[in-house]
Amino acid sequence: MSTVTATGIHHRSYRGELALRHTRAEYARLAIVVVLLVALPYVLNIYWLGIVNTILIAVIGAVGLNILVGFTGQISLGQGGFLAVGAFTSAILHERAGLPVPVSVFAAVLTTATIGAFFGLPALRLKGLYLAIATLASQEIIVFAVKRWSWLTEGQGFLDVSRLEIFGWRIQRTMFEVQWYWILLVIAAIAVVAARNLFRTGLGRSFMAVRDQDIAAAAMGVDVTRTKVTAFAVSSGFVGLAGALTAHYTETVTWERFTLDVSVLYLAMIIVGGLGSIAGAVYGAAFMILLPVLISELSEAVEPAFPFLSTQLPAIRNAMFGLVILLFLIFEPRGLARVWQRMKDYVRFWPFRY
């Protein structure tokens, strides 16, 4: 059915069943999103466009983490460390080895995927809290190496990355945020579509089978060992891409950008957005990046009436961060993706309640 009030979707061909969108309403929503994304650079100022660019990078990392946690059921607290691997790898290969940016970014993705697969080996024997502690160890090991290995930063503690240049084309200072927006939008869209299609393949379905019940998955012929390690590699590859883009976008790489706080932030993104949902990872990334910005804007607006807020802003941000996660876990564990689904169902079935 292709109407807004469709009571069911009935496929008459395999091609129709495999389509990413099945109704006219879905195509209409997609068209609206595309129009809004195309219009953003022309309606937002530089400040807000920079925040949107940060969201686009976060979307790639959140999608990668959701592949591991939401779809495979393997918890990870090493997101910040894997972001650091991608950032430092791409920056070093570009600045010191002289590799073109696309090549250095691709190498960073492969390197991060390999290291992620290595640190994913404990998942073969550990689950739950024990696996979380093991991945936390990977976070601390990577950050420790980045801080102490003076060769990485040549003793400066940070790396400067030159302005992005691809095949002779160079980012202009006056159009920095706008040009980066188009680059990041394309890459983020490709990452989202690739992740969405991943779970229409045998590999993606094996991820979900291991998440639901690894013993049953093994009984059906799924190689659980290979699946878990592959999930860590694929997830880390997405995260490495986000890290590499962060390096070239910010033009400065330092370990302070990849602490445990960043790992917790990305975990919050997929919890708030919705575990096991690619769209949820997008919603969660946007929500968690915008939350502290909106709190700051609100604090500035009410500061004349409540002057103490300016000194308490960091504490307020942390409190709101924890409160948001707690409220979602209590009232909507399936996150913003489920909230959006309920809204669509309400409109589709109105005036009925079923």
C-alpha positions in Angstrom: 0.0 0.0 0.0 1.2 3.5 -0.7 -1.2 5.8 1.1 -0.6 7.7 4.3 -3.2 5.6 6.2 -1.9 2.3 5.0 -2.8 -0.5 7.4 -0.1 -2.8 6.1 2.6 -3.0 3.5 2.1 -5.9 1.1 5.0 -6.7 -1.3 4.4 -8.2 -4.7 8.0 -8.6 -5.7 11.4 -9.1 -4.0 12.5 -5.8 -5.4 9.7 -4.1 -3.6 10.5 -5.9 -0.4 14.1 -4.9 -0.5 13.4 -1.2 -1.1 14.5 1.1 1.7 11.2 3.0 1.5 7.8 1.6 0.8 5.2 4.3 1.0 4.6 7.7 -0.5 4.7 9.2 3.0 8.2 7.9 3.5 9.4 9.4 0.2 7.7 12.7 1.1 9.5 12.8 4.4 12.8 12.0 2.7 12.2 14.8 0.2 11.5 17.3 3.0 14.7 16.2 4.8 16.8 16.6 1.6 15.3 20.1 1.1 16.1 21.1 4.6 19.7 19.8 4.4 20.3 21.7 1.2 18.8 24.9 2.6 20.8 24.8 5.9 24.0 26.6 4.7 21.9 29.5 3.4 19.8 30.0 6.5 22.3 29.4 9.3 25.1 31.6 10.4 28.7 30.4 10.7 28.3 29.5 14.4 25.4 27.2 14.0 26.7 25.7 10.8 29.9 24.8 12.7 27.6 23.0 15.2 25.9 21.2 12.4 29.3 20.1 11.1 30.1 18.7 14.5 26.8 16.8 14.5 27.6 15.3 11.1 30.9 13.9 12.4 29.2 12.6 15.5 26.6 10.9 13.4 29.3 8.8 11.7 30.8 7.8 15.1 27.4 7.1 16.7 26.3 4.9 13.8 29.6 2.9 14.2 29.0 2.5 17.9 25.4 1.5 17.4 26.5 -1.3 15.0 28.5 -2.8 17.9 26.3 -2.1 20.9 22.8 -1.8 19.5 23.0 -4.4 16.7 25.6 -6.9 18.0 25.0 -6.5 21.8 28.7 -6.0 22.6 29.1 -3.0 24.9 32.1 -0.7 24.3 33.6 2.2 26.3 36.6 2.7 24.0 35.0 5.1 21.5 37.3 8.0 22.4 40.4 5.8 22.0 39.4 4.6 18.6 38.6 8.2 17.5 42.1 9.1 18.6 43.6 6.3 16.5 41.7 7.5 13.4 42.7 11.2 14.0 46.4 10.6 14.7 46.8 8.1 11.9 45.3 10.3 9.2 47.1 13.4 10.4 50.5 11.7 10.6 50.2 10.0 7.2 49.1 13.2 5.6 51.5 15.7 7.2 54.7 13.5 7.5 54.3 10.9 4.8 52.8 13.3 2.3 49.8 11.1 1.4 46.7 12.7 -0.1 43.9 13.2 2.3 41.6 10.6 0.8 44.4 8.0 1.1 45.3 9.0 4.6 41.7 8.8 5.7 41.2 5.4 4.1 44.4 4.2 5.8 43.1 5.6 9.2 39.8 3.6 8.7 41.7 0.4 8.1 44.1 1.0 11.0 41.3 1.7 13.4 39.4 -1.3 12.2 42.4 -3.5 12.8 43.1 -2.2 16.3 39.4 -2.4 17.1 39.3 -6.1 16.1 42.4 -6.7 18.3 40.7 -5.1 21.3 37.5 -6.9 20.5 39.2 -10.3 21.1 38.1 -10.2 24.8 34.5 -10.3 23.6 35.1 -13.9 22.7 35.1 -14.8 26.4 33.6 -11.8 28.2 30.1 -10.4 28.3 28.2 -7.5 29.9 30.1 -5.6 32.6 33.3 -7.6 32.2 33.4 -6.7 28.5 32.7 -3.0 29.3 35.7 -3.0 31.7 37.9 -4.6 28.9 36.9 -2.0 26.4 37.5 0.7 29.0 41.0 -0.7 29.3 41.4 -0.2 25.6 40.4 3.4 26.0 42.9 4.0 28.7 45.7 2.2 26.9 45.2 4.2 23.7 45.0 7.5 25.4 48.1 6.7 27.6 50.1 5.8 24.4 49.0 9.0 22.7 50.0 11.1 25.7 53.3 9.4 26.4 54.6 8.5 22.9 56.4 11.7 22.1 57.0 10.6 18.5 53.4 11.1 17.6 53.4 14.8 18.4 57.2 15.4 18.2 57.1 16.4 21.8 54.6 19.2 21.3 51.6 17.4 22.8 49.5 18.1 19.7 49.6 17.9 15.9 48.8 20.7 13.5 47.0 19.6 10.4 47.1 21.7 7.2 44.0 23.1 5.5 42.1 20.4 3.6 43.3 20.1 0.0 42.1 17.4 -2.4 43.5 17.1 -5.9 44.5 20.7 -6.0 41.2 22.1 -4.6 41.7 23.7 -1.2 39.2 24.8 1.5 38.8 28.6 1.5 39.0 30.4 4.8 36.0 32.6 4.0 33.9 29.6 3.1 35.4 27.2 5.6 32.2 26.0 7.4 30.0 25.9 4.2 32.5 23.9 2.2 33.1 21.5 5.1 29.3 21.1 5.5 28.9 19.7 2.0 31.8 17.4 2.4 30.6 16.1 5.8 27.0 15.8 4.6 28.0 13.6 1.7 30.2 11.4 3.8 27.7 11.1 6.7 24.9 10.2 4.2 27.1 7.5 2.6 27.9 6.2 6.1 24.2 6.1 7.1 23.1 4.4 3.9 26.0 1.9 4.1 25.1 1.0 7.7 21.4 0.7 6.8 22.2 -1.7 4.0 24.7 -3.7 6.1 21.8 -5.1 8.1 20.1 -6.3 4.9 23.1 -8.6 4.3 24.0 -12.0 5.8 26.8 -10.4 7.8 24.4 -7.8 9.4 21.8 -10.5 10.2 24.5 -12.5 11.9 25.3 -9.5 14.0 21.7 -9.4 15.2 21.5 -13.1 15.7 24.6 -12.9 18.1 22.9 -10.1 19.9 19.7 -11.9 20.4 21.2 -15.3 21.5 24.7 -16.3 20.6 24.2 -20.0 21.4 21.2 -20.2 19.1 23.1 -18.3 16.5 25.9 -20.8 16.7 23.4 -23.7 16.4 22.1 -22.1 13.2 25.6 -22.1 11.7 26.8 -18.5 12.5 30.5 -18.3 13.3 30.1 -16.4 16.6 33.9 -15.8 17.0 34.3 -14.3 13.5 31.0 -12.3 13.9 32.0 -10.7 17.1 35.5 -9.7 15.9 34.1 -8.5 12.6 31.5 -6.4 14.5 34.3 -4.7 16.4 36.3 -4.1 13.2 33.3 -2.6 11.3 32.3 -0.5 14.2 35.8 0.8 14.7 36.2 1.5 11.0 33.2 4.0 11.2 34.7 5.5 14.4 38.1 5.8 12.7 36.5 7.7 9.9 34.9 10.1 12.3 38.3 10.6 14.0 40.1 11.3 10.8 37.4 13.8 9.7 37.7 15.5 13.2 41.5 15.9 12.6 41.2 17.5 9.2 38.1 19.6 10.2 39.6 21.0 13.5 43.1 21.2 12.0 44.5 20.3 15.4 44.9 16.8 17.0 45.4 16.4 20.7 44.6 13.7 23.2 42.4 16.0 25.1 39.7 15.6 22.4 39.5 11.8 23.0 39.1 11.3 26.7 36.7 8.9 28.5 34.1 11.7 28.6 33.9 11.4 24.8 33.3 7.7 25.0 30.5 8.3 27.5 29.0 11.0 25.3 28.9 8.6 22.3 27.3 5.9 24.4 24.7 8.5 25.6 24.0 9.3 21.9 22.9 5.8 21.0 21.0 5.3 24.3 19.0 8.5 23.8 18.6 7.9 20.1 17.7 4.3 20.3 19.8 1.1 20.5 19.6 -1.0 17.3 18.4 1.8 15.1 20.5 3.6 12.5 18.0 6.5 12.5 18.2 6.6 16.3 22.0 7.1 16.1 21.4 10.1 13.9 18.7 11.5 16.3 20.9 10.8 19.3 24.0 12.5 17.9 22.0 15.6 17.0 20.3 15.7 20.4 23.4 15.2 22.5 25.5 17.8 20.6 22.7 20.3 20.7 21.8 19.9 24.3 24.8 21.7 25.9 24.6 24.4 23.2 21.0 25.0 23.9 21.6 25.0 27.7 24.3 27.7 27.2 22.0 29.8 25.0 19.2 29.5 27.6 21.6 30.4 30.4 22.7 33.6 28.5 19.1 34.6 28.0 18.1 34.3 31.6 21.4 35.5 33.1 20.2 39.0 33.9 17.5 37.6 36.1 19.6 34.7 37.5 23.3 35.8 37.5 24.5 32.8 39.4 23.8 30.5 36.4 26.9 31.7 34.6 29.2 30.3 37.3 27.2 27.1 37.6 26.9 26.4 33.9 29.4 23.4 33.8 27.6 21.8 36.7 24.2 22.4 35.1 25.4 20.8 31.8 26.6 17.7 33.7 23.4 17.4 35.6 21.3 17.7 32.5 23.4 15.2 30.7 22.8 12.6 33.4 19.2 13.5 33.8 18.4 13.1 30.1 20.0 9.6 30.1 18.1 8.6 33.2 14.8 9.9 31.9 15.2 8.0 28.6 16.2 4.8 30.4 13.1 5.0 32.6 10.4 6.3 30.3 11.6 5.4 26.8 14.4 2.8 26.7 14.1 2.6 23.0 15.0 6.3 22.6 14.1 9.0 20.2 13.6 6.5 17.3 10.7 4.9 19.2 9.2 8.4 20.0 9.3 9.3 16.4 7.7 5.9 15.4 4.9 6.5 17.9 4.2 9.9 16.4 4.0 8.5 12.9 1.7 5.7 14.1 -0.6 8.2 15.9 -1.0 10.2 12.7 -1.3 7.1 10.5 -4.0 5.4 12.6 -5.9 8.6 13.8 -8.7 8.7 15.0 -8.3 5.1 16.1 -6.0 4.0 19.0 -4.7 0.8 17.4 
